[in-house]
Amino acid sequence: MNVLAMAFAAAGFLSAVPNSALAQKGPLSFESTAPEDQARELAQWFKTEKLLGLPDDMLVWFFKNMSVSTYAAFLKLSAQLYREAEFWVRRQERLPQGWTEQPFVNYIKYRHQPRQVYVSWLEGGPEAGAEVIYDETVDKDRVYGHAGGLLGIQPFWLSLNSSLAKISSNHSLRDLGPPYLAEKFAADTDRWLKSGGSGRPSRVEVVPEAGRRMIQVTWERPGGRPAYYGKKVRLGFDLRKVYVRTIETWDDDGKLRERMIIDNALARSLADNEFRPSNPEYKF
């Protein structure tokens, strides 16, 4: 049994939505009032595809009325499930040189503890062929990598937070896993609620994404940086997946600052050599 299956088994069996609720578009409801329990129930719904047959308006009502603390707890649960995993993502950010019109296409291996990250840039996006490894057990302050293309065969060390190491992202390599999103969302949620805010989404909609329905939830906070990570944040949830499918943030001027689409994620145990430049599958 893998880590994902163990987590869902521990969450217990979730009762099905009553037929009367489906027929009358009645409200969905959790069995518990605790955000952590609700997050596990929601994860179980996603895992067993309990929500797929529900109409759009019922889903919109449910996600608009779900507590922001439950959203935060769900992100924390997802981060626990995917603290060791591989991801296939498309990323766009507003970098010093401007907005990246063509998304970076990345394959990422991530281990939360100890923090180890491998990233490759794939065909179909800028910097294709580049690779980089961060391993805090080897050097917590530097990354090892090489650029793409014919001239990128010579690997080199770079400071973790140097402009060259972050040339395709405003984020450190340490921040590429789900725990970073969970921590930022939880901190912003706590600050917002303590300031008297409701934490309620400003907009919830059902949109198509890769042939599936996805729930997009948007929050508009009192301000942006430095108080909050972003003035406007939008998360997209796939009704079949226990991770956030899309992440978007806007700055105080209403400009889109970053967008990330997770095309797939697989929680699995990673071998130590998957974070070693000597791995024969890599091109260091």
C-alpha positions as CSV (number, residue, x, y, z in Angstrom):
1,M,0.0,0.0,0.0
2,N,1.5,3.3,-1.0
3,V,1.5,6.5,1.1
4,L,-1.5,7.9,-0.7
5,A,-3.6,4.8,-0.1
6,M,-2.5,4.7,3.6
7,A,-3.6,8.3,4.1
8,F,-7.0,7.7,2.6
9,A,-7.5,4.5,4.6
10,A,-6.7,6.4,7.8
11,A,-9.3,9.1,6.8
12,G,-12.1,6.4,7.0
13,F,-15.1,5.8,4.8
14,L,-17.1,8.8,3.7
15,S,-20.8,8.5,3.4
16,A,-22.3,9.1,-0.1
17,V,-24.3,12.2,-0.9
18,P,-28.0,11.5,-0.4
19,N,-30.0,11.1,-3.5
20,S,-32.5,13.7,-2.3
21,A,-29.7,16.2,-2.1
22,L,-28.7,15.5,-5.7
23,A,-32.3,15.7,-6.9
24,Q,-33.1,18.9,-5.1
25,K,-29.8,20.6,-5.5
26,G,-29.6,20.6,-1.7
27,P,-26.4,21.6,0.1
28,L,-23.6,19.2,0.5
29,S,-22.3,18.9,4.1
30,F,-19.3,17.6,6.0
31,E,-19.8,15.1,8.8
32,S,-17.4,17.1,11.1
33,T,-17.0,20.8,11.9
34,A,-13.2,20.6,12.3
35,P,-11.3,21.9,9.3
36,E,-8.8,19.0,9.5
37,D,-11.6,16.4,9.4
38,Q,-13.3,18.3,6.6
39,A,-10.1,18.3,4.6
40,R,-9.8,14.6,4.9
41,E,-13.5,14.2,3.9
42,L,-12.9,16.4,0.8
43,A,-9.8,14.5,-0.1
44,Q,-11.8,11.2,0.1
45,W,-14.5,12.7,-2.2
46,F,-11.8,13.6,-4.7
47,K,-10.1,10.2,-4.5
48,T,-13.4,8.3,-4.9
49,E,-14.8,10.7,-7.5
50,K,-17.9,11.4,-5.4
51,L,-18.4,14.9,-6.8
52,L,-18.1,14.1,-10.5
53,G,-21.9,13.7,-11.1
54,L,-22.9,16.9,-9.4
55,P,-24.2,19.9,-11.4
56,D,-22.1,23.0,-11.7
57,D,-24.3,25.2,-9.6
58,M,-24.2,22.8,-6.6
59,L,-20.4,22.6,-6.8
60,V,-20.1,26.4,-6.9
61,W,-22.4,26.8,-3.9
62,F,-20.4,24.2,-1.9
63,F,-17.0,25.6,-2.6
64,K,-18.1,29.2,-2.1
65,N,-19.4,28.3,1.3
66,M,-16.5,26.1,2.4
67,S,-14.5,27.6,5.2
68,V,-11.1,29.1,4.3
69,S,-9.7,27.2,7.2
70,T,-10.8,24.0,5.5
71,Y,-9.0,25.1,2.3
72,A,-5.9,25.7,4.3
73,A,-6.2,22.3,6.0
74,F,-6.7,20.6,2.6
75,L,-3.5,22.2,1.3
76,K,-1.6,21.0,4.4
77,L,-3.0,17.5,3.9
78,S,-1.9,17.6,0.2
79,A,1.5,18.8,1.2
80,Q,1.9,15.8,3.6
81,L,0.8,13.4,0.9
82,Y,3.2,14.8,-1.7
83,R,6.2,15.6,0.5
84,E,8.1,13.1,-1.6
85,A,6.9,13.0,-5.2
86,E,7.4,13.9,-8.8
87,F,5.6,16.6,-10.7
88,W,5.0,17.6,-14.3
89,V,4.3,21.3,-14.5
90,R,3.9,24.4,-16.8
91,R,5.0,27.7,-15.2
92,Q,4.8,31.4,-16.1
93,E,6.1,34.2,-13.9
94,R,6.7,37.9,-14.1
95,L,10.5,37.9,-14.0
96,P,12.8,41.0,-14.1
97,Q,13.0,40.6,-17.9
98,G,9.2,40.5,-18.1
99,W,6.3,38.1,-18.3
100,T,7.2,34.6,-19.7
101,E,4.7,34.4,-22.6
102,Q,5.9,30.8,-23.4
103,P,5.5,28.6,-20.3
104,F,8.5,26.8,-18.9
105,V,7.8,23.0,-19.0
106,N,9.4,21.3,-16.0
107,Y,9.7,17.8,-14.6
108,I,10.4,18.0,-10.8
109,K,11.4,15.5,-8.2
110,Y,10.9,16.7,-4.7
111,R,11.8,15.4,-1.2
112,H,10.8,17.6,1.7
113,Q,13.1,16.2,4.4
114,P,15.9,16.4,3.8
115,R,15.2,19.0,1.2
116,Q,16.3,17.7,-2.2
117,V,15.0,18.9,-5.6
118,Y,15.8,17.8,-9.1
119,V,14.4,19.9,-12.0
120,S,14.7,19.4,-15.7
121,W,13.4,21.8,-18.4
122,L,11.5,19.8,-21.1
123,E,10.9,20.3,-24.8
124,G,8.1,22.6,-25.6
125,G,9.3,25.4,-23.3
126,P,12.2,27.8,-22.9
127,E,15.6,26.5,-21.6
128,A,14.8,22.9,-22.8
129,G,17.6,20.5,-21.8
130,A,18.7,22.4,-18.7
131,E,18.9,20.5,-15.4
132,V,19.5,21.5,-11.8
133,I,19.9,19.7,-8.5
134,Y,19.6,21.0,-4.9
135,D,20.6,18.7,-2.1
136,E,20.9,20.3,1.4
137,T,22.8,17.2,2.6
138,V,25.6,18.1,0.2
139,D,25.4,21.9,0.1
140,K,22.5,23.8,1.7
141,D,23.5,27.2,0.1
142,R,24.2,26.2,-3.5
143,V,22.7,24.4,-6.5
144,Y,24.4,22.3,-9.2
145,G,23.2,22.5,-12.8
146,H,23.8,23.1,-16.4
147,A,22.0,25.1,-19.1
148,G,20.2,23.7,-22.1
149,G,21.4,23.5,-25.7
150,L,24.7,22.5,-27.1
151,L,26.6,24.9,-25.0
152,G,25.0,23.8,-21.7
153,I,27.0,20.6,-21.2
154,Q,29.4,22.0,-18.6
155,P,27.7,21.9,-15.1
156,F,28.6,24.5,-12.4
157,W,27.7,25.5,-8.9
158,L,25.6,28.6,-8.1
159,S,24.5,30.3,-5.0
160,L,20.9,29.1,-4.1
161,N,19.5,32.6,-4.2
162,S,21.6,34.1,-6.9
163,S,20.0,35.8,-10.0
164,L,21.4,33.1,-12.2
165,A,20.0,30.3,-10.1
166,K,16.6,32.0,-10.2
167,I,16.8,33.0,-13.9
168,S,13.5,31.2,-14.7
169,S,11.7,31.8,-11.5
170,N,11.4,34.3,-8.6
171,H,11.3,31.3,-6.2
172,S,14.1,29.4,-4.6
173,L,14.4,25.7,-5.6
174,R,13.5,24.9,-2.0
175,D,10.0,26.3,-2.6
176,L,9.0,24.1,-5.5
177,G,7.0,21.6,-3.4
178,P,3.5,21.7,-2.1
179,P,4.5,22.5,1.5
180,Y,5.5,26.0,0.4
181,L,2.0,26.7,-1.0
182,A,0.4,25.3,2.1
183,E,2.5,27.4,4.4
184,K,1.9,30.6,2.5
185,F,-1.8,30.1,2.2
186,A,-2.1,29.2,5.9
187,A,-0.1,32.3,7.0
188,D,-2.2,34.6,4.8
189,T,-5.4,33.0,6.0
190,D,-4.5,33.4,9.6
191,R,-3.5,37.1,9.1
192,W,-6.7,37.8,7.2
193,L,-9.0,36.2,9.8
194,K,-7.2,37.9,12.6
195,S,-7.7,41.3,10.9
196,G,-11.5,40.7,10.9
197,G,-11.8,39.3,7.4
198,S,-14.2,36.5,6.5
199,G,-11.8,34.6,4.3
200,R,-14.7,33.9,1.9
201,P,-13.9,33.5,-1.8
202,S,-14.8,36.4,-4.1
203,R,-15.5,34.1,-7.0
204,V,-16.0,30.4,-7.6
205,E,-16.6,28.9,-11.0
206,V,-16.5,25.6,-12.9
207,V,-14.1,25.7,-15.9
208,P,-12.9,23.2,-18.4
209,E,-9.3,22.1,-18.2
210,A,-7.7,19.3,-20.3
211,G,-11.2,17.9,-21.0
212,R,-12.3,17.9,-17.3
213,R,-14.2,20.2,-15.0
214,M,-12.1,22.1,-12.6
215,I,-13.2,24.3,-9.7
216,Q,-11.5,27.7,-9.7
217,V,-11.7,29.5,-6.4
218,T,-10.5,33.2,-6.2
219,W,-9.7,35.2,-3.0
220,E,-9.2,39.0,-3.0
221,R,-7.4,40.0,0.1
222,P,-7.1,43.5,1.7
223,G,-3.7,44.0,0.1
224,G,-0.7,42.4,-1.4
225,R,2.9,42.3,-0.3
226,P,4.4,42.5,2.2
227,A,1.3,41.7,4.3
228,Y,0.0,39.0,1.9
229,Y,1.6,36.8,-0.7
230,G,-0.7,38.3,-3.4
231,K,-3.7,40.6,-3.4
232,K,-5.6,38.1,-5.5
233,V,-5.0,34.4,-5.5
234,R,-6.8,31.7,-7.5
235,L,-6.5,28.0,-6.9
236,G,-7.9,25.4,-9.3
237,F,-9.1,22.0,-8.0
238,D,-9.5,18.8,-10.1
239,L,-12.4,16.8,-8.8
240,R,-10.2,13.6,-9.1
241,K,-6.9,14.8,-7.6
242,V,-5.8,15.5,-4.1
243,Y,-3.5,18.4,-5.0
244,V,-4.0,21.9,-6.3
245,R,-4.2,21.7,-10.1
246,T,-3.5,25.4,-10.9
247,I,-2.1,28.3,-8.9
248,E,-2.3,32.0,-10.0
249,T,-1.5,35.2,-8.1
250,W,-1.8,38.9,-9.0
251,D,0.0,41.9,-7.6
252,D,-1.5,45.1,-6.2
253,D,-1.7,46.6,-9.7
254,G,-3.9,43.8,-11.0
255,K,-1.1,42.2,-13.0
256,L,-0.8,38.5,-13.1
257,R,2.4,37.6,-11.3
258,E,2.6,33.9,-11.7
259,R,0.7,30.9,-13.0
260,M,1.5,27.2,-12.5
261,I,-0.4,24.3,-13.9
262,I,0.3,20.8,-12.4
263,D,-0.4,18.4,-15.3
264,N,0.4,15.4,-13.1
265,A,1.7,14.5,-9.7
266,L,2.8,11.1,-8.4
267,A,3.6,10.5,-4.7
268,R,6.3,7.9,-4.4
269,S,9.5,7.0,-2.5
270,L,12.4,8.5,-4.3
271,A,15.8,6.8,-4.3
272,D,18.8,8.8,-3.1
273,N,20.5,8.6,-6.5
274,E,17.6,10.5,-8.0
275,F,19.2,13.6,-6.4
276,R,22.7,12.8,-7.6
277,P,24.4,14.3,-10.7
278,S,25.9,10.9,-11.3
279,N,22.5,9.4,-12.1
280,P,22.9,7.9,-15.6
281,E,19.5,9.2,-16.6
282,Y,20.7,12.8,-16.3
283,K,23.0,14.8,-18.5
284,F,25.4,16.4,-16.1
